[in-house]
Amino acid sequence: MNGSSNSGRMAVPEAKDAMNRFKQEVASEIGVPLKEGYNGELTSKQAGSIGGEMVRKMIMKQEQEMSK
């Protein structure tokens, strides 16, 4: 590793808006009150549940694509 952090950077910057919409959709589905901008009032559990559910959905979609 080169010591620099890629945290917060997207591999495909053009996908940023779509990922934000996806995050909002997932948060709504699981009942986490996510809003635009700073969400410092969310617990770690709430924030983590959004990311975890996003990953589960992405893996499921990829598995479906691979099974075709």
Order of alpha helices (4+ residues) and beta strands (2+ residues): alpha-alpha
